[in-house]
């Protein structure tokens, strides 16, 4: 969610999807946030112009990362090599 004032807009996380207004989805991954910033995707998705402050959103994403250094494994999903699904 973008909260505006006279200096620009500040992006706020809304994990419960309860805040009013337009929203934009970004994966909780610093690489995805950096890519969205580089492509200026937030301004287009939220239909706002001007400067967008992503500091609070970046802090939220950094805080949601696992601290063990190992990525979380999604239950039911195999890691590693996938098999070819060819019918030949």
KAHUBEL-V197207 format. One record per residue. N is the residue number from 1. PSI is psi in whole degrees, -180 to 180 (none if undefined). Layout:
BEGIN
n:N psi:PSI
n:N psi:PSI
END
This chain:
BEGIN
n:1 psi:142
n:2 psi:128
n:3 psi:121
n:4 psi:150
n:5 psi:-169
n:6 psi:-18
n:7 psi:-10
n:8 psi:-156
n:9 psi:144
n:10 psi:127
n:11 psi:133
n:12 psi:139
n:13 psi:146
n:14 psi:70
n:15 psi:-26
n:16 psi:-7
n:17 psi:48
n:18 psi:-15
n:19 psi:147
n:20 psi:160
n:21 psi:-176
n:22 psi:152
n:23 psi:166
n:24 psi:140
n:25 psi:137
n:26 psi:139
n:27 psi:146
n:28 psi:62
n:29 psi:128
n:30 psi:-33
n:31 psi:-39
n:32 psi:-39
n:33 psi:-44
n:34 psi:-40
n:35 psi:-43
n:36 psi:-38
n:37 psi:-44
n:38 psi:-37
n:39 psi:-3
n:40 psi:41
n:41 psi:-31
n:42 psi:-42
n:43 psi:-42
n:44 psi:-44
n:45 psi:-38
n:46 psi:-5
n:47 psi:50
n:48 psi:152
n:49 psi:169
n:50 psi:-170
n:51 psi:135
n:52 psi:124
n:53 psi:118
n:54 psi:13
n:55 psi:-47
n:56 psi:-41
n:57 psi:-41
n:58 psi:-40
n:59 psi:-40
n:60 psi:-44
n:61 psi:-43
n:62 psi:-37
n:63 psi:-25
n:64 psi:-4
n:65 psi:147
n:66 psi:143
n:67 psi:-9
n:68 psi:-10
n:69 psi:-13
n:70 psi:136
n:71 psi:147
n:72 psi:138
n:73 psi:130
n:74 psi:127
n:75 psi:135
n:76 psi:-3
n:77 psi:129
n:78 psi:144
n:79 psi:156
n:80 psi:-153
n:81 psi:140
n:82 psi:160
n:83 psi:154
n:84 psi:133
n:85 psi:28
n:86 psi:151
n:87 psi:4
n:88 psi:none
END
